Amino acid sequence: MRWAMDSDKLDELRKRFGGKNETAIYDPLFKGAVDKLFDEKGTRVAPYSGVPTLLDAPYRPVDWSAPDFSDLDVALLGVPMDLGITNRNGCRFGPRALRAIERVGPFHHVLKCMPSADLGIADIGDVPFRSRFFLEQSHEDIATAVSKLVAAGVAPLSAGGDHSMTLPILRAVGRDRPVGMIHIDAHCDTAGPFDGSRFHHGGPFRQAVLDGVLDPERTIQIGIRGSSDYLWEFSTESGMTVIHAEEISRMGTDRIAEMAREKVGDGPVYLSFDIDSLDPAFAPGTGTPEIGGLTTREAQEILRGLKGVNLVGGDVVEVAPQYDATTNTAHAGAQMLFEILSLMVFSPSIGAGE
């Protein structure tokens, strides 16, 4: 048995990667990424330095009375509002928690893209709320802000906040034509009124369908589980496809992504990711945890299988950092936000990269 390394191979490796070539990058894709990230001295900005932003995107302050979204393809937007919560509150702090996460991106090794270079992106701060007390008024504020983005041809990618916020976003992005939706969650969120309100985080998608801004025939809900299945009949009755969590291991993530692509077709699609879709082992920091959920790897596999879907917007919601002692939930949320942003590079409505 030979234990010595092949001397010719070692000599070749030393020539290519030693001495003056110690910093050489030969793969064109990798070299392109390095050239965009590192300065001529071979250093890059430390991930823990500077003002924290969503996915380390450049920060662009916005005068909402006369907003300037020039050169933007995607706007990263915080929605610090949790007035629609039915269980544990606190996800109003979700955007801040996601901004504090470092070392997510910027290069996507599976999708082979760098959205910070392939798209015009910026963190434009938070929705300007008039009051912290009124749910319906807060929804109006969200719709107003996102409508300005849509009018400027900029796709919203939002960090929440409770899931009721997706209703006013859908009202903005689906105003001219109803959109399809890929919805990854533990709950269908198609319930009726609760404690006198129809605008809670358990019912945004029923209202979006009834408002005519969400097409249920082009909507798929993935990861559904828990004890509230009796509340979700609107999903199947309206034509949505519902995939329960226990079906995922049997069907496989590739098939689920394929079903999602088939369901939404070529039309405009919104992607909404509730962090409680993940099992609490991976994401304990949320208001309505349900055991038996997705692993982070399964979620990534499903999302990565959606390359080429015609995304017009997306969100990650329900990160509640006070229940997140290890910051695992916020880290997972930031990664899912990056997965969605990376998919936007390949959306015909946004980047359409190859």
N, C-alpha and C positions, 0 to 999 in steps of 0.2 A: 504494500500500500504506500502511495506517495503522499508525503505531507508537505513537501517543498512547493512554493508557489512558482508558476511558470515564469522564468526570468525574462523572456521576451515580452510577455504581457505586462509584467511589472515595469519594465523599461518604458513601454508605451504609455502606461498610466502616469508615470513620472513626467514624461514629456508633455502630456496633455493637461495634467492637473497639478504639477509641481512647479517650483521656482517662480518664474515670471508669470506663469499661467495659473497660479493658485486661485485667482478670482475669476478665471474664465468661465463663461456659461456658453455652451455650444448649441443647445436646443433653441431654435428660433423663437418658439413660444415663450420659453422660460427667460431667454435673453431680453425679449420685449418687455416682460413684466419687470425684470430687474432694472432695465434702463429707465422705466417710468417711476420706480420707487426709490432708487439709490442715487445719491449725488456722485460727482466725479471722484470724491474721496472714498467712496464705497460705504457710506453711511446713510441711514434713513431716520426719519423722525421716530423717536421712541414712542411706543404705543401708550405709555402712561403719562406723556407730557401734553401740555396744551389744554385747551378748553374741550371737555368731552362733548361729542356729538353722536348722533345715531350713525353707526357703522363708520365712524371717523370721517364722515363726509364733511366737506367745507361748510362752514356756518354762514348763512345768508340772512341777516335781519330783514324783516319785511314790514313795510308800512302798509298795513292792510287797507287803508283808505285809498292807496294808489300803488298796489303791489307791482314789483318788477320781477317777473319770472323768466326774463330773457336768458337764452342759452341753456335752459333746463329741459331735460326730458322727463325726469322723475324728481318729485319733491318729497323728501322725508319729513314727516309731520308728526309731532306729538299731540296726543289727545288725552290730557290728564283729567279724566272725568269718570266717576264711578257711581253716579246717582241712580243707575238702573240695576244695581246689584240686589240679588235676592238672598244671598248667604253672607259670606265673609267679605267685607269691603276692603279697600286699600289699593286697588289697581290704578287709582289716580296717580300713584307714584311709579307706575310701570314705565312711562317714557324716561323718567330720570334714571331708573335702574338700568334700562337698556343702554342709555348713553354712557353709563359708567363702565360698561364691558369693553375690554380691549382684546386685541388679537382675534378678531373675527374678520376674515378676508385679509387682504383685498383680492387675492387670486383664488378662483374656483377651479380646483384641480380636476374635477369631473366634467363640468360644463365647458372648461377651457376658455374662461373669460375673466376679465377684470372690470367689473361694472363701473368702478370709479374712473376708469380711463375710457371705457367703451361708451359710456353715457354721460350726459350732463346731469349731475346730481348735486343736491345741497340739502342740508338740514335747515329748514326754514323756521325752526322753532315750534311753538305750540299754537293750537287754535286759540284765538283771543276770545275768551268767554266773558260775557257781560256779568254773570253772577255764578257763584259756586253752589247755589241752592235749588235751581229750577231745571228739572230734567228736560221738559219740552223746549224751553228756551235754549238750553245747551245744545239740543239737537238742531235747532235753527242756526245757531252759531257755527256748528260743524258743517252743515249744508252750505251756508254762505261762504265759508272759507274754501271748501273743496270745490264749489261751483266756480270760484275765481281761478282755481288751478285748471279745471276742465276747460273753461273758456279760453285759457291761454295755451291749450294743447299740452298740458303737463299732467303726467300720470301721478296720482297720489299714492304714496306708500306710507301707511300710518302705523304708529305705535300707541296702543291704548294702555289704560282705559278699558271700560267694560264693553261687552259685545253689543250693547244697545247702540253704540256709536256707529256701527256699520249701517244701520238704517238710513241716517241722513247722508252718509257717504254714497250709498246706493241711489238715493234720490238725486244726488248730483251727477254721478257717472251714468245713471240710467235714465236721465231726464228726456233725452231725445229718442232713445230706443231702449227697451229692456235688455239687460245684460244677463248672461249665464253666470254661474258661480261654481267654483270648487271650494267646498267648505270642509275644513278638517277640524274636528271638535269631538268632545265627549257627548254633546247634547245637540239636538236638531235645532233648537231655538226657534220653533214654530208654534209655540203655545199661544193661547188666548190671553185675555186680561188677567192680571194677578194683583190682588189687593187694590183693585180699582184703577189700575194702569195697564194699558196695552203696549207701553213703550219700554218695558223692562228688558233686561238682557236675555231673557228666555223666549222672546217673541219677535225679534227684529225681522226675521225672514218671512214670517206670515204677513207682516205689515208691508214688507217690500213687494211681495207678490200682489197683495190687494191694492197697493199704490200703483201697480203697473210698471215698476222699474226693475223687477227681477223676473226672469222667465223660468218657471219651475221645471219646464220640459228640458231645460238646458242647465239643470242644477244637480250636483251630486254632493252628498254629505258622507264623510268618511270618519270612522272611529267611534261611532255612536254606541253608548252603553249607559249603565247606571239604572236607577230605580224609577226614572221619570218617563219611560217609554210611552206610557199611556197618554202623555201630553202631546205626542208628536204626530198624530194621525194626519194633520194637515200636510205634512211632507209627502207622504205617499199618495194621498187623495188628490193633491195638486199636480202630481207627476214627477216629483223629485225622486232620484235614486238614493237609497239609504243603505250604506254598508256598515254593519255593526262591527265592533272591535273584534268579536270572537270569530268573524269570518276572515280576518286579515291573514292569519297564519295559514289557513287552508287555501285561500286564493292566491296569496303571494303579492308582494308589492308591485311587481311588474304588471300583473294583470289589473290591479286596481288603478294604476296610472293609465293603462290602456283604456279602461272603462271610462275614466274621467275625460280623456281626450275624445273618445267617441261620443260621450254625452254632451259636451259643450260645443263640439264641432268647430267651425272656422270663425264663428261670430265673436263679438267682444265678451270678455270673461273677467270677472272679479274673483280674486283668491283671498279667502279669509281663513286665518289660522288662529284658533283659540289654543292657548298654551295648555289648557286642561285636556286637550286631545292626547297629550303625553301622559304616561303612567306617573303617578305621584313619586315613584322611585326616581324619576328623572326630573320632575317638575313639581315639587311640593308647594311652591309659592304661588298659589292661586286660590280663588275664592270658593270654587266648587269642585274639589278634586274627586276623581272617580278611579278606583283601582281597575287594573286590567286593560290599561291603555297602550298606546303605541310606545315603542322605544324611540329614542332620538334617531337611531340609524334607520328604522322603518320609515319615520317621517321624512328623513332626507331622501331615501330611495324613492318614495312616492313623489315628492316635489321634483326631484331631478328627472323623473320620467315624464314631466310635463313640458319639457323643452319644445318650443315652437307654438305653444298655446297663445292665443291672441289676448294677452292680458292688457287690461286698461286701468288696473289699480289693485291694491292689496292692503292687507293689514295683519298685524300680530297683536292679539288682545289678551287681557286678563292676567298679566303678570303682576302679582301682588308681593312686593319684596319683603314685607315684614314677616311673612311665613317662609322665607327663603334663606335659612341660616347659612347655607354654603354658597349662595349666589348661583347655584346650578340652574335654577329656573330662568333667571335673567340671562345667563349665558346661552341657554337653549333658545330663549326668545330672540336674542340678537342673531344667533346663527340662522334661525328660520327666517328672520327678516332679510338676512343676506342671501339665503336661498331664493327668496321671492325676487329680490333685486336682480340677482343673476339671471333668473328666468326672463326678466324684462328686457335683457339684452337681445333676446331672440324673439320677442313679441313683434308681430307685423305692425302693430299700432304704435310701438315705441322705438325699439332698437333694430330689430330684424337682423342681428348679427349672424355670422355663419359659424 
